[in-house]
Amino acid sequence: MKNTIKIERAIAELTQAELAKKISVSRQTINAMEANKYVPSTVLALKIAKVFNKPVEEIFILDELD
Amino acid sequence: MKQKLLFPNKYKRLGWLILIPATILGIFLMFNNFEGMRFITKVFAIIGNENLDENKYFTFVKADITNTVVGVLFIVGALLVGFSKEKNEDEYISNLRLTSLLWAVFINYLLLLFCFIFIYGLEFINVMLYNMFTVLIIFIGRFNYVLYRNSKSMSNEEYN
């Protein structure tokens, strides 16, 4: 699964730490998701979508391997 | 996603304070064939035998409890270190924890399998002895290494 968190974060002018705080996770989690090393739980994906005010599927996109 | 089966974060520190001296004592005992210190006392035993005679059940026996004390301290310390929450415990950290645990059990049994096949006779007692602790050791080592590697890869990207 790919995601556009990094881009959305740039648009919203949020640092990793600020986004982490908003959705109460560690900065490592944001970092790992942006590096495509971690697929978040549904709860976390929904929280992220809420912060950026977009539907989940605009931020998280399936790729060919899924 | 909340992990309920973990100790609060402050116990991790306490765990290290117990685990480190226990490890040093354990290594000391190891190099002295487990005869470097003696601390003989009466203890309650569910099953016990003094001087290799008949088993006694649910009674007090005389025993050297040095190994018991060091072993107990080691296990308690290792449990606290391995199963206390991180300061920033969240679903990703939990994921790393569980992956490390899987990794540790798997590696541990590969090692044991190797020893099973290639070590014979009395020496196998040593294998059993160390194997009591290796799952915890490998788990703690792996988990803390992964956490360290993660925090390191982050500090490289200062302005994110």
Chai-1 contact restraints between the chains, C-beta under 6 A:
chainA,res_idxA,chainB,res_idxB,connection_type,confidence,min_distance_angstrom,max_distance_angstrom,comment,restraint_id
A,Q16,B,N160,contact,1.0,0.0,6.0,A-B,restraint_1
A,V25,B,D90,contact,1.0,0.0,6.0,A-B,restraint_2
A,S26,B,N88,contact,1.0,0.0,6.0,A-B,restraint_3
A,S26,B,D90,contact,1.0,0.0,6.0,A-B,restraint_4
A,Q28,B,N150,contact,1.0,0.0,6.0,A-B,restraint_5
A,T29,B,D90,contact,1.0,0.0,6.0,A-B,restraint_6
A,T29,B,Y92,contact,1.0,0.0,6.0,A-B,restraint_7
A,N31,B,M154,contact,1.0,0.0,6.0,A-B,restraint_8
A,A32,B,Y92,contact,1.0,0.0,6.0,A-B,restraint_9
A,Y38,B,Y92,contact,1.0,0.0,6.0,A-B,restraint_10
A,S41,B,M1,contact,1.0,0.0,6.0,A-B,restraint_11
A,S41,B,E91,contact,1.0,0.0,6.0,A-B,restraint_12
